[in-house]
Amino acid sequence: MIQKFLPIEMQLTYQVDGEPLERLPDGYSDHYVPDGFEMDDAQKFERAENFLHVYSSKETEESYTVRCSIIQPGQQSLFDNEHTVYETVKVGEADATLGTSASENGDTVYILSWEQGGVSNTIMGNISRDEIMKIAENVF
């Protein structure tokens, strides 16, 4: 993963050593859901090469998404750099980038991106940093 900070966006460009995966490993998913959160089946999609899971809490205004996809050579992702502060963190043994920003209503929003075993992983939401990290530790 090559990270570039441009004037208003952060750009991730992925490279692949050897052949890219053809599909996600069997059972690859998010294996932890915080108490009180439910998956929105209308917004989710699951394919052999990627998935998107959207969760929300009925009691609070909190929600988050988990997006995982096999890495293709030259694949790029863009994230806001103008209103987000980034830091390097660890997800297991992997280096990850954690962005922190504020939503329009003032909630703290996190975006966590990392790569492991040929898979690009991103979690984004207005839940606590501790919960974002716990979810990330349970993506495999």
Backbone hydrogen bonds in HBPLUS format (Angstrom, degrees):
<---DONOR---> <-ACCEPTOR-->    atom                        ^
c    i                          cat <-CA-CA->   ^        H-A-AA   ^      H-
h    n   atom  resd res      DA  || num        DHA   H-A  angle D-A-AA Bond
n    s   type  num  typ     dist DA aas  dist angle  dist       angle   num
A0002-ILE N   A0013-THR O   2.72 MM  11  5.08 166.7  1.73 153.8 158.7     1
A0013-THR N   A0002-ILE O   2.88 MM  11  5.08 158.3  1.93 144.9 152.2     2
A0004-LYS N   A0011-GLN O   2.86 MM   7  5.12 156.3  1.92 149.7 156.8     3
A0011-GLN N   A0004-LYS O   2.78 MM   7  5.12 165.4  1.80 158.3 161.4     4
A0006-LEU N   A0009-GLU O   2.78 MM   3  5.23 154.0  1.85 167.1 173.1     5
A0081-ASN N   A0008-ILE O   3.06 MM  73  4.84 162.2  2.09 111.9 108.0     6
A0010-MET N   A0079-PHE O   2.57 MM  69  5.03 159.5  1.61 149.2 156.9     7
A0079-PHE N   A0010-MET O   2.83 MM  69  5.03 150.0  1.92 144.7 154.1     8
A0012-LEU N   A0077-SER O   2.84 MM  65  5.15 169.4  1.85 158.0 161.5     9
A0077-SER N   A0012-LEU O   2.93 MM  65  5.15 148.1  2.03 142.7 151.4    10
A0014-TYR N   A0075-GLN O   2.90 MM  61  5.37 160.7  1.94 156.6 162.9    11
A0074-GLY N   A0014-TYR O   2.95 MM  60  5.46 147.6  2.06 160.8 161.6    12
A0024-LEU N   A0048-ALA O   2.70 MM  24  5.97 167.7  1.71 165.9 163.1    13
A0028-TYR N   A0025-PRO O   3.00 MM   3  5.44 156.4  2.06 141.0 138.8    14
A0140-PHE N   A0029-SER O   3.10 MM 111  5.73 147.6  2.21 164.1 162.5    15
A0031-HIS N   A0138-ASN O   2.77 MM 107  5.27 169.3  1.78 153.3 157.1    16
A0037-PHE N   A0034-PRO O   3.22 MM   3  5.88 155.4  2.28 142.6 142.1    17
A0038-GLU N   A0056-SER O   2.95 MM  18  5.68 159.5  1.99 151.1 153.6    18
A0056-SER N   A0038-GLU O   3.06 MM  18  5.68 152.8  2.13 147.4 152.9    19
A0040-ASP N   A0054-VAL O   2.73 MM  14  5.54 161.9  1.77 160.1 162.1    20
A0043-GLN N   A0040-ASP O   3.08 MM   3  5.67 143.4  2.22 114.5 123.4    21
A0044-LYS N   A0040-ASP O   3.26 MM   4  6.45 133.2  2.50 148.4 161.2    22
A0045-PHE N   A0052-LEU O   3.09 MM   7  5.35 153.2  2.16 140.6 147.7    23
A0052-LEU N   A0045-PHE O   2.89 MM   7  5.35 157.3  1.94 155.6 157.7    24
A0047-ARG N   A0050-ASN O   2.75 MM   3  5.23 160.9  1.78 175.2 176.3    25
A0070-ILE N   A0049-GLU O   2.95 MM  21  5.65 158.0  2.00 163.5 166.1    26
A0051-PHE N   A0068-CYS O   2.87 MM  17  5.55 148.9  1.97 157.3 163.8    27
A0068-CYS N   A0051-PHE O   3.08 MM  17  5.55 158.3  2.13 149.8 156.5    28
A0053-HIS N   A0066-VAL O   2.87 MM  13  5.17 160.5  1.91 149.0 155.7    29
A0066-VAL N   A0053-HIS O   2.84 MM  13  5.17 153.3  1.91 149.1 157.4    30
A0055-TYR N   A0064-TYR O   2.81 MM   9  5.38 171.3  1.82 172.6 173.7    31
A0064-TYR N   A0055-TYR O   2.97 MM   9  5.38 154.8  2.04 139.5 144.9    32
A0057-SER N   A0062-GLU O   3.09 MM   5  5.74 153.0  2.17 164.3 159.4    33
A0126-ASN N   A0063-SER O   3.13 MM  63  6.03 143.8  2.27 164.1 174.4    34
A0065-THR N   A0124-MET O   2.80 MM  59  5.42 151.1  1.88 151.8 161.4    35
A0124-MET N   A0065-THR O   3.08 MM  59  5.42 153.8  2.15 142.8 150.5    36
A0067-ARG N   A0122-THR O   2.82 MM  55  5.19 167.8  1.83 159.7 163.4    37
A0122-THR N   A0067-ARG O   2.83 MM  55  5.19 147.0  1.94 153.3 162.2    38
A0069-SER N   A0120-SER O   2.96 MM  51  5.35 152.3  2.04 146.4 155.1    39
A0120-SER N   A0069-SER O   2.78 MM  51  5.35 163.8  1.80 170.2 165.6    40
A0071-ILE N   A0118-GLY O   2.93 MM  47  5.58 161.3  1.97 150.5 147.7    41
A0075-GLN N   A0072-GLN O   2.97 MM   3  5.41 158.8  2.02 142.0 141.1    42
A0085-VAL N   A0100-THR O   2.96 MM  15  5.28 165.1  1.98 146.6 148.6    43
A0100-THR N   A0085-VAL O   2.83 MM  15  5.28 151.2  1.92 142.7 152.0    44
A0087-GLU N   A0098-LEU O   2.96 MM  11  5.40 141.4  2.12 138.2 150.2    45
A0098-LEU N   A0087-GLU O   2.87 MM  11  5.40 169.8  1.88 164.1 166.6    46
A0089-VAL N   A0096-ALA O   2.91 MM   7  5.16 160.8  1.94 136.2 142.7    47
A0096-ALA N   A0089-VAL O   2.76 MM   7  5.16 154.3  1.83 159.0 154.8    48
A0091-VAL N   A0094-ALA O   2.89 MM   3  5.21 162.2  1.92 151.6 157.6    49
A0094-ALA N   A0091-VAL O   2.99 MM   3  5.21 147.8  2.10 134.7 129.7    50
A0097-THR N   A0113-SER O   2.88 MM  16  5.34 163.2  1.91 156.4 161.3    51
A0113-SER N   A0097-THR O   2.95 MM  16  5.34 158.6  2.00 147.2 154.0    52
A0099-GLY N   A0111-ILE O   2.73 MM  12  5.00 168.5  1.75 150.7 154.7    53
A0111-ILE N   A0099-GLY O   2.96 MM  12  5.00 147.8  2.07 137.0 142.0    54
A0101-SER N   A0109-VAL O   2.92 MM   8  5.25 156.6  1.98 152.9 159.3    55
A0109-VAL N   A0101-SER O   2.77 MM   8  5.25 169.5  1.78 145.8 147.9    56
A0103-SER N   A0107-ASP O   2.74 MM   4  5.23 159.4  1.78 152.2 159.4    57
A0106-GLY N   A0103-SER O   2.98 MM   3  5.10 162.2  2.01 109.7 114.4    58
A0110-TYR N   A0125-GLY O   2.90 MM  15  5.59 168.0  1.91 159.8 158.2    59
A0125-GLY N   A0110-TYR O   2.99 MM  15  5.59 153.4  2.06 150.6 158.3    60
A0112-LEU N   A0123-ILE O   2.77 MM  11  5.18 166.0  1.79 158.4 163.4    61
A0123-ILE N   A0112-LEU O   2.88 MM  11  5.18 153.7  1.95 145.7 154.5    62
A0114-TRP N   A0121-ASN O   3.01 MM   7  5.39 154.3  2.08 147.1 153.5    63
A0121-ASN N   A0114-TRP O   2.82 MM   7  5.39 161.6  1.85 173.0 176.4    64
A0116-GLN N   A0119-VAL O   2.97 MM   3  5.37 158.3  2.02 148.6 155.0    65
A0119-VAL N   A0116-GLN O   3.02 MM   3  5.37 149.4  2.11 112.5 121.8    66
A0132-ILE N   A0128-SER O   2.97 MM   4  6.32 159.9  2.01 153.3 159.2    67
A0133-MET N   A0129-ARG O   2.98 MM   4  6.22 163.3  2.01 154.5 158.3    68
A0134-LYS N   A0130-ASP O   2.94 MM   4  6.17 151.4  2.03 143.9 152.3    69
A0135-ILE N   A0131-GLU O   2.88 MM   4  6.07 161.4  1.91 154.1 158.3    70
A0136-ALA N   A0132-ILE O   2.99 MM   4  6.22 162.5  2.02 147.8 152.8    71
A0137-GLU N   A0133-MET O   2.95 MM   4  6.18 155.9  2.01 147.6 153.5    72
A0138-ASN N   A0135-ILE O   2.96 MM   3  5.23 146.0  2.07 105.7 116.6    73
A0139-VAL N   A0136-ALA O   3.17 MM   3  5.35 151.7  2.25 120.4 115.5    74
